[in-house]
Amino acid sequence: MNKLALLSLAALVAAATAPGFAQTADPASQRDSFYCDERKLGSWFYCNSEKVKREARERQQQPAQAAPAVPAVERMAAITKQLDELKALAILEPTSDNIVNYIRFQREQLDRASTFADTWSRSIWQNPELDYTLERPVGTLAKQTWLTDRRDQREGSMQALTQRYGVFYFYSSSCSACRTFSPVMRALSDNYGLEVLAVSMDGGPNEVFSNYVVDSGQYQRMGLQGGTVPAIVLFDTQTKQPIPIGYGVMAADEVMQRIFYLTQIEPGSDY
């Protein structure tokens, strides 16, 4: 250390120990600016320590940059990939460690799925607009109540439908399914005043509907194809549009339900 540096150091020590010397809270005020800044006579701990502190304060004042968030889809894909890899490794190299690692990781994912399912249920309970079971119950008591209400609605709609709709019933005299289904259509007609027109596809009679007609193109005009019988079509007398109901043998309740859905329920609103 040269003579001038020694003199500066001695002066600093003397000033610091002199009576009445007031120390400040800021270390920078105890720093020899002549030696550290103006003269730049070297590098030693007295000057460097202040520089390090100043740079640290500047870094603290800079806003921290958050790490870019990984999309949830990529995180899920990574979990699936790791699970598949651990499973494959456990199968190909069935050591105790490999199997334990796979089971542990799989258990973590099962726990995550259980938490998701539990939170899903709680969210549904607390947000009635998301609970579809309020519209279509699945519980025994609630479902029975819903079915009773729906049956009453269906019964009421059948009474009103007779004013606007009629039914084309296509059959063949040689069709055993038609002989089974004809009494069902007869009962619906009698119970609800529903007008049913029996149409014979082969020209043969019908034991239940004596006032039948022979098909002269009605089958195709009603939008039916293939000649399958029995077949029933609801006909709207206001719009003059046919509404096919279905083919084959059906119970009376099913026929009524189909008519109710096709005339009263908007597609997609009851599922």
VOBA-1610 file (N, C-alpha, C; in pm, whole numbers, padded with zeros to 5 digits, always signed):
BEGIN
Met+00086-00119+00000Met+00000+00000+00000Met+00090+00124+00000Asn+00065+00223-00087Asn+00153+00339-00100Asn+00134+00436+00016Lys+00214+00531+00021Lys+00216+00626+00132Lys+00089+00706+00140Leu+00035+00749+00021Leu-00086+00830+00022Leu-00204+00749+00073Ala-00213+00623+00041Ala-00321+00538+00090Ala-00313+00521+00239Leu-00188+00503+00294Leu-00170+00490+00437Leu-00214+00615+00510Leu-00182+00729+00453Leu-00222+00856+00516Leu-00373+00870+00518Ser-00438+00832+00411Ser-00584+00841+00405Ser-00648+00749+00507Leu-00595+00629+00520Leu-00648+00534+00615Leu-00630+00583+00757Ala-00513+00640+00787Ala-00486+00692+00921Ala-00580+00806+00954Ala-00609+00889+00853Ala-00700+01002+00876Ala-00840+00951+00906Leu-00883+00849+00838Leu-01015+00793+00862Leu-01026+00735+01001Val-00923+00661+01046Val-00924+00601+01179Val-00927+00709+01285Ala-00847+00814+01266Ala-00843+00923+01364Ala-00975+00995+01373Ala-01039+01016+01259Ala-01167+01086+01260Ala-01275+01002+01326Ala-01271+00871+01304Ala-01374+00783+01359Ala-01362+00772+01510Thr-01237+00784+01565Thr-01217+00767+01709Thr-01214+00898+01782Ala-01222+01006+01710Ala-01215+01137+01775Ala-01341+01164+01853Pro-01329+01243+01968Pro-01448+01275+02047Pro-01548+01354+01964Gly-01677+01324+01986Gly-01782+01396+01915Gly-01810+01343+01778Phe-01742+01240+01743Phe-01768+01180+01611Phe-01906+01114+01614Ala-01998+01149+01520Ala-02136+01097+01514Ala-02146+00995+01403Gln-02179+00869+01443Gln-02199+00764+01343Gln-02343+00768+01293Thr-02359+00750+01165Thr-02492+00751+01102Thr-02535+00610+01073Ala-02669+00594+01047Ala-02725+00463+01018Ala-02691+00416+00879Asp-02657+00510+00793Asp-02628+00475+00654Asp-02481+00450+00639Pro-02439+00327+00604Pro-02296+00296+00590Pro-02231+00380+00482Ala-02307+00424+00387Ala-02247+00503+00278Ala-02190+00633+00329Ser-02244+00688+00445Ser-02194+00815+00498Ser-02058+00798+00561Gln-02016+00672+00596Gln-01885+00645+00656Gln-01781+00611+00549Arg-01817+00621+00428Arg-01732+00579+00317Arg-01649+00697+00267Asp-01524+00672+00243Asp-01433+00776+00195Asp-01452+00794+00046Ser-01531+00896+00007Ser-01556+00918-00135Ser-01431+00961-00209Phe-01338+01029-00138Phe-01215+01072-00204Phe-01132+00952-00248Tyr-01123+00854-00154Tyr-01041+00737-00186Tyr-01112+00643-00283Cys-01242+00615-00257Cys-01312+00512-00333Cys-01362+00559-00469Asp-01399+00691-00478Asp-01464+00737-00600Asp-01374+00826-00685Glu-01315+00930-00620Glu-01240+01028-00699Glu-01103+00977-00740Arg-01030+00926-00642Arg-00892+00886-00673Arg-00884+00749-00738Lys-00976+00660-00701Lys-00973+00524-00757Lys-00836+00462-00747Leu-00786+00458-00622Leu-00649+00416-00601Leu-00632+00266-00582Gly-00738+00193-00594Gly-00724+00049-00580Gly-00857-00013-00544Ser-00854-00139-00517Ser-00976-00213-00482Ser-00951-00285-00352Trp-01032-00253-00249Trp-01021-00320-00120Trp-01158-00330-00057Phe-01169-00406+00052Phe-01300-00441+00107Phe-01381-00319+00146Tyr-01315-00212+00190Tyr-01389-00093+00237Tyr-01474-00034+00126Cys-01417-00026+00005Cys-01493+00030-00108Cys-01586-00075-00170Asn-01536-00197-00186Asn-01615-00299-00254Asn-01741-00337-00176Ser-01733-00338-00045Ser-01849-00376+00033Ser-01965-00280+00009Glu-01936-00151-00002Glu-02042-00055-00030Glu-02099-00073-00170Lys-02014-00106-00266Lys-02060-00130-00402Lys-02152-00251-00409Val-02116-00357-00337Val-02198-00477-00336Val-02334-00449-00274Lys-02334-00371-00163Lys-02460-00337-00097Lys-02549-00255-00190Arg-02486-00160-00261Arg-02565-00075-00350Arg-02626-00156-00463Glu-02551-00247-00521Glu-02603-00330-00628Glu-02714-00423-00577Ala-02700-00473-00453Ala-02804-00559-00396Ala-02934-00482-00378Arg-02921-00354-00330Arg-03041-00272-00314Arg-03108-00246-00448Glu-03031-00223-00552Glu-03087-00199-00685Glu-03159-00321-00737Arg-03103-00442-00710Arg-03169-00565-00755Arg-03300-00587-00682Gln-03304-00551-00552Gln-03427-00567-00476Gln-03538-00474-00525Gln-03497-00356-00574Gln-03595-00260-00621Gln-03653-00297-00757Gln-03583-00382-00833Gln-03633-00424-00964Gln-03747-00523-00946Pro-03858-00508-01022Pro-03971-00602-01010Pro-03931-00743-01051Ala-03973-00838-00969Ala-03942-00978-00998Ala-04022-01026-01118Gln-03957-01096-01208Gln-04023-01150-01327Gln-04075-01291-01298Ala-04207-01303-01307Ala-04268-01433-01281Ala-04234-01532-01392Ala-04212-01657-01352Ala-04184-01761-01451Ala-04309-01785-01536Pro-04291-01806-01665Pro-04408-01828-01752Pro-04487-01950-01706Ala-04619-01933-01697Ala-04706-02042-01652Ala-04715-02151-01758Val-04708-02275-01713Val-04722-02389-01805Val-04871-02417-01823Pro-04921-02423-01947Pro-05064-02450-01969Pro-05107-02580-01902Ala-05230-02579-01850Ala-05282-02697-01779Ala-05285-02820-01868Val-05314-02800-01998Val-05319-02915-02089Val-05182-02981-02099Glu-05077-02900-02101Glu-04942-02956-02109Glu-04906-03027-01979Arg-04949-02971-01866Arg-04923-03037-01738Arg-04992-03172-01731Met-05118-03178-01779Met-05190-03306-01781Met-05121-03406-01872Ala-05077-03358-01987Ala-05008-03447-02081Ala-04879-03501-02019Ala-04810-03414-01943Ala-04685-03457-01880Ala-04713-03564-01773Ile-04821-03547-01697Ile-04857-03646-01595Ile-04890-03780-01661Thr-04969-03775-01768Thr-05006-03898-01839Thr-04883-03967-01895Lys-04793-03887-01951Lys-04671-03944-02009Lys-04585-04009-01901Gln-04571-03941-01786Gln-04491-03998-01678Gln-04554-04125-01623Leu-04689-04125-01611Leu-04757-04244-01562Leu-04737-04362-01657Asp-04748-04336-01787Asp-04726-04441-01886Asp-04583-04492-01881Glu-04489-04399-01864Glu-04349-04439-01860Glu-04320-04525-01737Leu-04373-04484-01621Leu-04351-04563-01500Leu-04416-04701-01510Lys-04533-04706-01573Lys-04601-04834-01590Lys-04521-04925-01683Ala-04476-04868-01795Ala-04398-04948-01889Ala-04269-04999-01826Leu-04204-04912-01748Leu-04081-04953-01683Leu-04106-05062-01581Ala-04218-05052-01508Ala-04249-05154-01408Ala-04279-05288-01473Ile-04338-05285-01592Ile-04370-05410-01662Ile-04244-05471-01724Leu-04164-05387-01789Leu-04045-05437-01857Leu-03933-05473-01760Glu-03924-05396-01652Glu-03821-05421-01551Glu-03889-05428-01414Pro-03955-05538-01383Pro-04039-05547-01264Pro-03961-05560-01134Thr-03876-05461-01106Thr-03808-05458-00978Thr-03901-05398-00873Ser-03866-05419-00746Ser-03949-05365-00639Ser-03956-05213-00646Asp-03843-05148-00674Asp-03840-05002-00681Asp-03927-04950-00794Asn-03918-05013-00911Asn-03997-04967-01025Asn-04147-04981-01000Ile-04186-05093-00941Ile-04328-05115-00913Ile-04379-05019-00807Val-04299-04998-00702Val-04339-04905-00596Val-04352-04763-00651Asn-04258-04721-00736Asn-04264-04588-00794Asn-04390-04569-00879Tyr-04424-04673-00955Tyr-04546-04665-01036Tyr-04671-04657-00949Ile-04678-04743-00847Ile-04796-04744-00761Ile-04811-04611-00688Arg-04702-04556-00640Arg-04708-04429-00568Arg-04756-04316-00660Phe-04702-04312-00779Phe-04743-04205-00871Phe-04888-04223-00914Gln-04925-04348-00936Gln-05065-04374-00972Gln-05158-04335-00858Arg-05120-04361-00735Arg-05202-04325-00620Arg-05217-04172-00611Glu-05111-04100-00642Glu-05119-03954-00641Glu-05225-03905-00739Gln-05230-03968-00856Gln-05327-03926-00957Gln-05469-03968-00917Leu-05482-04083-00851Leu-05614-04125-00802Leu-05664-04029-00695Asp-05573-03985-00608Asp-05611-03887-00506Asp-05654-03756-00569Arg-05582-03717-00674Arg-05618-03593-00745Arg-05756-03606-00810Ala-05782-03723-00869Ala-05913-03746-00931Ala-06024-03748-00826Ser-05996-03806-00709Ser-06096-03809-00603Ser-06128-03668-00554Thr-06025-03586-00542Thr-06047-03448-00500Thr-06130-03373-00604Phe-06103-03397-00730Phe-06180-03333-00836Phe-06327-03375-00827Ala-06353-03505-00810Ala-06490-03554-00804Ala-06563-03497-00683Asp-06494-03490-00569Asp-06555-03438-00448Asp-06590-03289-00465Thr-06496-03212-00520Thr-06520-03070-00541Thr-06630-03048-00644Trp-06635-03132-00744Trp-06742-03126-00845Trp-06878-03139-00777Ser-06893-03242-00691Ser-07021-03264-00624Ser-07058-03145-00537Arg-06963-03092-00461Arg-06991-02978-00374Arg-07034-02856-00456Ser-06970-02837-00571Ser-07006-02724-00656Ser-07147-02738-00711Ile-07184-02861-00748Ile-07319-02885-00798Ile-07422-02858-00689Trp-07393-02902-00567Trp-07488-02882-00457Trp-07513-02733-00432Gln-07410-02652-00448Gln-07420-02511-00413Gln-07461-02422-00530Asn-07475-02479-00647Asn-07515-02402-00766Asn-07629-02476-00836Pro-07752-02450-00797Pro-07865-02528-00850Pro-07881-02519-01000Glu-07834-02408-01061Glu-07848-02398-01205Glu-07761-02499-01280Leu-07665-02559-01210Leu-07578-02659-01271Leu-07623-02803-01241Asp-07723-02817-01154Asp-07766-02950-01110Asp-07877-03001-01201Tyr-07839-03087-01295Tyr-07938-03138-01391Tyr-08038-03232-01324Thr-08001-03291-01210Thr-08093-03383-01145Thr-08216-03311-01091Leu-08211-03179-01082Leu-08331-03105-01044Leu-08433-03106-01159Glu-08382-03120-01282Glu-08470-03129-01398Glu-08507-03273-01429Arg-08411-03362-01412Arg-08435-03505-01439Arg-08381-03587-01322Pro-08460-03603-01215Pro-08410-03667-01093Pro-08363-03810-01117Val-08269-03852-01032Val-08219-03989-01037Val-08244-04062-00906Gly-08269-03988-00799Gly-08302-04050-00671Gly-08439-04117-00678Thr-08458-04221-00597Thr-08580-04301-00604Thr-08705-04217-00578Leu-08707-04143-00468Leu-08826-04065-00433Leu-08851-03952-00532Ala-08744-03877-00562Ala-08759-03764-00655Ala-08796-03813-00795Lys-08738-03926-00836Lys-08768-03979-00969Lys-08914-04023-00979Gln-08966-04084-00874Gln-09105-04127-00875Gln-09198-04008-00886Thr-09165-03900-00814Thr-09246-03778-00822Thr-09242-03721-00962Trp-09121-03719-01021Trp-09104-03666-01156Trp-09184-03749-01257Leu-09178-03881-01243Leu-09250-03968-01337Leu-09402-03950-01325Thr-09449-03928-01203Thr-09592-03904-01185Thr-09634-03774-01254Asp-09554-03670-01234Asp-09585-03542-01299Asp-09580-03555-01451Arg-09481-03627-01500Arg-09467-03643-01644Arg-09585-03723-01701Arg-09629-03824-01629Arg-09743-03903-01676Arg-09869-03817-01682Asp-09886-03731-01581Asp-10002-03641-01583Asp-09996-03545-01701Gln-09876-03494-01729Gln-09859-03404-01845Gln-09890-03478-01975Arg-09843-03600-01984Arg-09864-03679-02104Arg-10011-03710-02124Glu-10078-03744-02015Glu-10221-03774-02025Glu-10299-03651-02072Gly-10263-03537-02014Gly-10331-03413-02055Gly-10304-03377-02199Ser-10179-03401-02243Ser-10146-03366-02382Ser-10218-03458-02479Met-10239-03585-02443Met-10309-03677-02533Met-10453-03632-02555Gln-10515-03578-02451Gln-10652-03530-02467Gln-10657-03412-02565Ala-10554-03324-02557Ala-10552-03207-02645Ala-10508-03243-02787Leu-10425-03345-02801Leu-10372-03381-02932Leu-10480-03428-03028Thr-10584-03486-02975Thr-10688-03541-03064Thr-10756-03433-03146Gln-10747-03306-03101Gln-10809-03197-03176Gln-10727-03157-03298Arg-10600-03194-03298Arg-10511-03146-03405Arg-10446-03259-03483Tyr-10419-03371-03420Tyr-10342-03478-03483Tyr-10426-03604-03505Gly-10390-03677-03609Gly-10442-03810-03635Gly-10326-03904-03657Val-10353-04034-03661Val-10247-04133-03674Val-10275-04224-03793Phe-10173-04242-03876Phe-10176-04343-03982Phe-10109-04468-03927Tyr-10182-04579-03928Tyr-10129-04705-03879Tyr-10117-04802-03996Phe-09993-04831-04036Phe-09966-04919-04150Phe-09941-05062-04098Tyr-10005-05157-04162Tyr-09995-05296-04119Tyr-10006-05387-04243Ser-09980-05515-04219Ser-10005-05620-04320Ser-10084-05732-04253Ser-10175-05792-04329Ser-10260-05897-04271Ser-10180-06021-04235Ser-10065-06039-04301Ser-09983-06157-04275Ser-09877-06132-04167Cys-09876-06014-04109Cys-09773-05975-04010Cys-09820-06010-03869Ser-09748-06103-03802Ser-09785-06142-03666Ser-09764-06027-03567Ala-09660-05948-03589Ala-09635-05832-03501Ala-09749-05732-03513Cys-09806-05720-03634Cys-09918-05629-03653Cys-10042-05677-03577Arg-10062-05808-03572Arg-10177-05861-03500Arg-10163-05837-03350Thr-10039-05831-03304Thr-10015-05800-03163Thr-10032-05652-03134Phe-09990-05569-03229Phe-09988-05425-03207Phe-10123-05358-03235Ser-10203-05418-03320Ser-10331-05356-03356Ser-10420-05329-03235Pro-10435-05422-03139Pro-10518-05392-03022Pro-10465-05275-02939Val-10333-05256-02939Val-10274-05143-02866Val-10321-05012-02927Met-10316-05004-03061Met-10360-04883-03128Met-10510-04863-03111Arg-10585-04972-03108Arg-10729-04962-03087Arg-10762-04903-02949Ala-10687-04948-02847Ala-10709-04899-02711Ala-10676-04750-02700Leu-10567-04708-02764Leu-10532-04566-02762Leu-10640-04482-02829Ser-10691-04533-02937Ser-10796-04462-03008Ser-10922-04450-02923Asp-10959-04559-02857Asp-11081-04559-02777Asp-11066-04476-02649Asn-10951-04485-02583Asn-10931-04418-02455Asn-10917-04266-02467Tyr-10855-04220-02577Tyr-10825-04077-02588Tyr-10897-04010-02705Gly-10979-04084-02775Gly-11048-04025-02889Gly-10954-03992-03003Leu-10841-04061-03010Leu-10742-04037-03114Leu-10786-04105-03243Glu-10795-04029-03350Glu-10838-04086-03477Glu-10724-04166-03539Val-10747-04293-03564Val-10647-04382-03622Val-10700-04435-03755Leu-10621-04414-03860Leu-10656-04469-03992Leu-10566-04587-04021Ala-10623-04708-04025Ala-10545-04828-04055Ala-10529-04841-04205Val-10402-04863-04248Val-10370-04874-04391Val-10306-05010-04415Ser-10370-05091-04498Ser-10320-05225-04527Ser-10218-05220-04639Met-10098-05273-04613Met-09993-05272-04714Met-10010-05386-04814Asp-10079-05493-04776Asp-10096-05606-04867Asp-10242-05623-04910Gly-10329-05530-04872Gly-10469-05536-04911Gly-10554-05622-04824Gly-10495-05692-04724Gly-10570-05780-04635Gly-10641-05703-04525Pro-10740-05764-04462Pro-10821-05698-04359Pro-10746-05688-04226Asn-10808-05617-04133Asn-10754-05606-03998Asn-10864-05645-03900Glu-10833-05735-03809Glu-10932-05786-03716Glu-10986-05679-03621Val-10907-05576-03597Val-10945-05473-03500Val-11002-05350-03568Phe-10940-05311-03679Phe-10985-05194-03754Phe-11060-05241-03878Ser-11190-05245-03870Ser-11268-05292-03984Ser-11272-05187-04096Asn-11260-05060-04061Asn-11264-04953-04162Asn-11122-04918-04208Tyr-11055-05019-04260Tyr-10917-04997-04308Tyr-10921-04952-04454Val-10807-04899-04501Val-10791-04866-04642Val-10666-04936-04693Val-10660-04955-04824Val-10543-05019-04886Val-10445-04910-04929Asp-10318-04939-04904Asp-10214-04841-04936Asp-10214-04808-05085Ser-10219-04679-05116Ser-10212-04633-05254Ser-10107-04522-05266Gly-09999-04538-05192Gly-09892-04438-05192Gly-09880-04361-05063Gln-09972-04385-04968Gln-09967-04312-04841Gln-09838-04340-04764Tyr-09790-04463-04774Tyr-09670-04503-04699Tyr-09552-04413-04735Gln-09527-04395-04864Gln-09416-04312-04908Gln-09443-04164-04883Arg-09568-04123-04902Arg-09600-03981-04880Arg-09584-03942-04733Met-09596-04037-04643Met-09575-04010-04502Met-09427-04009-04463Gly-09341-04027-04562Gly-09196-04023-04535Gly-09137-04153-04490Leu-09208-04265-04508Leu-09159-04396-04467Leu-09093-04467-04585Gln-08996-04551-04551Gln-08923-04623-04654Gln-08908-04769-04613Gly-08898-04858-04713Gly-08865-04997-04688Gly-08981-05090-04667Gly-09101-05039-04648Gly-09216-05125-04631Gly-09226-05194-04497Thr-09148-05149-04397Thr-09151-05213-04265Thr-09283-05186-04194Val-09342-05292-04138Val-09467-05281-04061Val-09452-05363-03933Pro-09528-05330-03831Pro-09618-05215-03822Pro-09540-05084-03813Ala-09604-04978-03861Ala-09546-04845-03858Ala-09657-04745-03830Ile-09625-04643-03751Ile-09725-04541-03720Ile-09668-04402-03746Val-09754-04315-03798Val-09716-04179-03832Val-09820-04084-03776Leu-09773-03981-03705Leu-09862-03877-03655Leu-09877-03772-03764Phe-10000-03733-03792Phe-10024-03635-03898Phe-10084-03509-03839Asp-10015-03396-03866Asp-10058-03265-03816Asp-10159-03206-03915Thr-10284-03192-03873Thr-10387-03142-03964Thr-10376-02992-03991Gln-10299-02921-03907Gln-10281-02778-03927Gln-10168-02749-04026Thr-10054-02813-04006Thr-09939-02790-04095Thr-09938-02887-04213Lys-10023-02989-04208Lys-10027-03093-04311Lys-09894-03167-04322Gln-09823-03180-04210Gln-09693-03246-04210Gln-09700-03377-04133Pro-09641-03485-04189Pro-09636-03613-04118Pro-09521-03615-04018Ile-09540-03683-03908Ile-09436-03697-03806Ile-09422-03845-03774Pro-09329-03915-03836Pro-09312-04058-03808Pro-09287-04083-03659Ile-09357-04181-03603Ile-09344-04213-03461Ile-09251-04332-03440Gly-09264-04435-03524Gly-09175-04549-03509Gly-09229-04673-03576Tyr-09150-04780-03563Tyr-09181-04909-03625Tyr-09183-05017-03519Gly-09251-05125-03549Gly-09249-05241-03461Gly-09352-05233-03351Val-09353-05339-03269Val-09449-05348-03159Val-09404-05260-03044Met-09494-05176-02993Met-09467-05088-02881Met-09582-05096-02782Ala-09550-05073-02654Ala-09654-05064-02553Ala-09726-04931-02567Ala-09845-04922-02512Ala-09923-04799-02521Ala-09849-04682-02458Asp-09784-04704-02344Asp-09710-04597-02278Asp-09599-04543-02366Glu-09532-04633-02437Glu-09423-04588-02523Glu-09475-04507-02640Val-09587-04550-02698Val-09645-04473-02808Val-09684-04334-02759Met-09747-04326-02643Met-09788-04198-02587Met-09667-04110-02556Gln-09563-04172-02503Gln-09444-04094-02470Gln-09379-04038-02596Arg-09373-04119-02701Arg-09314-04069-02826Arg-09397-03955-02884Ile-09527-03970-02880Ile-09613-03862-02930Ile-09593-03735-02847Phe-09582-03752-02714Phe-09561-03637-02625Phe-09429-03568-02656Tyr-09325-03644-02672Tyr-09194-03585-02701Tyr-09193-03515-02837Leu-09252-03579-02936Leu-09247-03524-03072Leu-09332-03398-03086Thr-09429-03380-02999Thr-09519-03266-03013Thr-09503-03161-02904Gln-09446-03199-02788Gln-09442-03106-02675Gln-09302-03070-02626Ile-09202-03150-02655Ile-09069-03129-02598Ile-08971-03087-02707Glu-08897-02979-02681Glu-08795-02935-02775Glu-08677-03032-02772Pro-08619-03062-02889Pro-08504-03154-02891Pro-08391-03105-02802Gly-08337-03196-02720Gly-08225-03164-02633Gly-08261-03103-02500Ser-08389-03072-02477Ser-08426-03005-02352Ser-08460-03100-02240Asp-08466-03230-02267Asp-08508-03325-02165Asp-08406-03436-02145Tyr-08279-03406-02177Tyr-08174-03507-02163Tyr-08054-03446-02094
//
